[in-house]
């Protein structure tokens, strides 16, 4: 039986202080990592293990370079949760996602996180924020949304809404995969919901 909601691990700010950090606390993700369509389809992949600046593409469950998990930014906003005034500059987004977890998605193999460049929506590996939400690359802060209407068909699996691109678009921009192996994941606001509903493979 697959786990339908992404497990969130809690880490201390000290654990995320240095560039060589490796998070070992908390439960490990199931083999296959974080996969679309509620965990039953393609999975996020640090393509060819490229590391910093490398594209995050979609791979078959069981490919290498898919050792991802997420961690709660527990010292950011309201104890790591969306409040009426944080983390968005657009207050309507704060209201719409009120109470949801604020997370970053960590590659356990190289201690980098999924984010974007400043100008392009394609998912890449970049530096991680600390638990205060500071120090990470562009697009690394995400909101883990559960029981989203469009994900009910996936039994309550989670959407991952990007703070940076949602503020840019003034509407939710979700981490979105693809139905094709090798296509790059990206932050989009108009999506096929099967490839924007994530679970553990």
C-alpha positions as CSV (number, residue, x, y, z in Angstrom):
1,X,0.0,0.0,0.0
2,X,1.5,3.3,-1.0
3,X,1.7,6.3,1.2
4,X,-0.6,8.9,-0.3
5,X,0.6,12.0,1.5
6,X,4.3,13.1,1.4
7,X,5.9,12.7,4.7
8,X,7.3,16.0,6.1
9,X,10.4,15.7,8.2
10,X,11.3,18.2,10.8
11,X,14.9,19.4,11.0
12,X,16.7,22.0,13.0
13,X,18.1,25.3,11.6
14,X,21.6,24.1,12.5
15,X,21.2,21.0,10.3
16,X,20.6,23.3,7.3
17,X,23.3,25.9,8.1
18,X,26.1,24.7,5.9
19,X,26.5,23.9,2.3
20,X,27.5,20.3,3.0
21,X,24.5,19.5,5.1
22,X,22.9,16.0,4.8
23,X,19.6,15.5,6.6
24,X,19.4,12.2,8.3
25,X,16.6,12.8,10.8
26,X,13.1,11.7,10.1
27,X,11.5,8.9,8.0
28,X,13.0,8.1,4.6
29,X,10.8,8.2,1.5
30,X,9.8,5.0,0.0
31,X,11.8,3.7,-2.9
32,X,11.1,5.7,-6.0
33,X,10.8,9.0,-4.1
34,X,8.2,11.6,-5.0
35,X,6.0,10.6,-7.9
36,X,3.1,12.2,-9.8
37,X,-0.4,10.8,-10.1
38,X,-0.5,10.1,-6.4
39,X,2.8,8.2,-6.4
40,X,1.7,5.7,-9.1
41,X,3.5,7.3,-12.1
42,X,6.7,9.0,-13.1
43,X,9.0,10.4,-10.4
44,X,11.1,13.5,-9.8
45,X,14.7,12.8,-10.9
46,X,18.0,14.6,-10.6
47,X,18.7,13.8,-14.2
48,X,22.0,11.9,-14.7
49,X,22.9,13.0,-11.2
50,X,23.9,16.4,-12.6
51,X,23.6,18.2,-9.2
52,X,23.7,22.0,-8.9
53,X,22.0,23.7,-11.9
54,X,21.0,20.4,-13.4
55,X,17.4,19.8,-14.7
56,X,14.9,17.9,-12.6
57,X,13.2,15.6,-15.1
58,X,10.6,12.8,-14.9
59,X,11.9,9.2,-14.6
60,X,10.4,5.8,-14.2
61,X,9.9,4.6,-10.7
62,X,13.1,2.8,-9.7
63,X,15.5,4.9,-11.8
64,X,18.5,6.1,-9.9
65,X,18.8,9.8,-8.7
66,X,15.3,9.9,-7.2
67,X,16.1,10.0,-3.5
68,X,13.9,13.0,-2.6
69,X,12.0,13.9,0.5
70,X,10.7,17.2,1.9
71,X,11.3,19.1,5.1
72,X,9.2,21.6,7.0
73,X,10.5,25.1,7.2
74,X,9.5,25.1,10.9
75,X,10.9,28.5,11.8
76,X,9.2,30.3,8.9
77,X,5.9,32.2,9.0
78,X,3.6,30.5,11.5
79,X,5.8,27.5,12.7
80,X,6.2,26.4,9.1
81,X,2.5,27.0,8.1
82,X,0.8,29.6,5.9
83,X,-0.6,32.4,7.9
84,X,-2.8,35.4,7.0
85,X,0.3,37.4,6.1
86,X,3.0,34.9,5.2
87,X,4.7,33.6,3.0
88,X,3.1,35.3,-0.1
89,X,3.2,39.0,-1.0
90,X,-0.3,38.4,-2.4
91,X,-2.6,38.2,0.7
92,X,-5.3,36.3,-1.3
93,X,-2.9,33.4,-1.7
94,X,-2.1,33.4,2.0
95,X,-5.9,33.2,2.7
96,X,-6.4,30.4,0.1
97,X,-3.6,28.2,1.5
98,X,-4.0,29.2,5.1
99,X,-2.6,26.5,7.5
100,X,-0.8,24.4,4.9
101,X,2.7,23.2,5.4
102,X,5.7,25.3,4.0
103,X,8.4,22.9,2.8
104,X,11.4,22.5,0.6
105,X,12.1,19.3,-1.5
106,X,15.5,17.9,-0.6
107,X,17.7,15.5,-2.7
108,X,19.2,13.3,0.0
109,X,22.1,12.3,-2.2
110,X,23.6,15.8,-2.7
111,X,21.8,18.0,-0.1
112,X,20.4,20.3,-2.9
113,X,16.8,21.3,-3.3
114,X,14.3,21.6,-6.1
115,X,13.9,25.1,-7.3
116,X,14.2,27.2,-10.5
117,X,16.3,29.9,-12.0
118,X,15.2,33.5,-11.4
119,X,13.7,33.8,-14.9
120,X,12.7,30.3,-16.0
121,X,10.0,27.9,-14.6
122,X,11.9,24.6,-15.3
123,X,12.8,22.7,-12.2
124,X,16.5,22.5,-11.4
125,X,18.7,21.4,-8.4
126,X,19.8,24.4,-6.4
127,X,20.8,25.4,-2.8
128,X,18.3,24.7,0.0
129,X,16.8,27.2,2.3
130,X,17.2,26.9,6.1
131,X,14.2,26.4,8.3
132,X,13.7,30.1,8.5
133,X,13.2,30.2,4.7
134,X,16.5,31.9,4.1
135,X,19.5,31.1,1.9
136,X,17.9,28.9,-0.7
137,X,17.9,29.2,-4.4
138,X,15.0,30.7,-6.4
139,X,11.7,28.8,-6.2
140,X,12.7,26.4,-3.4
141,X,10.0,27.4,-1.0
142,X,6.8,25.4,-1.6
143,X,3.4,24.9,0.1
144,X,2.3,21.3,0.5
145,X,-1.4,21.4,-0.1
146,X,-3.5,18.3,0.8
147,X,-7.1,17.6,0.1
148,X,-7.2,19.9,-2.9
149,X,-10.4,19.5,-4.9
150,X,-8.6,18.6,-8.1
151,X,-6.6,15.9,-6.3
152,X,-9.6,14.1,-4.7
153,X,-9.4,11.5,-7.5
154,X,-5.9,10.8,-6.1
155,X,-7.3,10.1,-2.6
156,X,-6.0,13.3,-1.0
157,X,-2.5,13.4,-2.5
158,X,-0.7,16.6,-2.3
159,X,0.0,19.5,-4.6
160,X,3.2,21.5,-4.2
161,X,2.6,25.1,-4.8
162,X,5.7,27.3,-5.5
163,X,5.8,30.6,-3.5
164,X,7.9,32.5,-6.0
165,X,6.0,31.6,-9.2
166,X,2.6,31.9,-7.4
167,X,3.5,35.5,-6.4
168,X,4.6,36.1,-10.0
169,X,1.4,34.8,-11.5
170,X,-1.0,36.1,-8.7
171,X,-2.5,32.5,-8.7
172,X,-1.3,29.1,-7.6
173,X,1.6,27.8,-9.6
174,X,2.2,24.1,-8.9
175,X,5.2,21.9,-9.3
176,X,4.1,19.9,-12.4
177,X,5.5,16.7,-13.9
178,X,4.9,15.2,-17.3
179,X,3.6,12.0,-18.8
180,X,6.8,11.5,-20.8
181,X,10.1,10.2,-19.4
182,X,12.8,12.8,-19.6
183,X,10.6,15.9,-19.7
184,X,11.5,18.6,-17.2
185,X,9.3,19.3,-14.2
186,X,8.2,22.9,-14.0
187,X,6.1,25.4,-12.0
188,X,2.8,26.0,-13.9
189,X,-0.6,27.4,-13.0
190,X,-2.6,25.6,-15.7
191,X,-1.9,21.9,-15.4
192,X,-3.0,18.4,-16.0
193,X,-3.9,17.6,-12.4
194,X,-2.7,14.0,-12.5
195,X,0.9,15.2,-13.0
196,X,0.6,17.9,-10.3
197,X,-0.7,15.5,-7.6
198,X,2.2,14.0,-5.8
199,X,2.7,11.0,-3.6
200,X,5.4,8.5,-2.6
201,X,6.2,5.8,-5.2
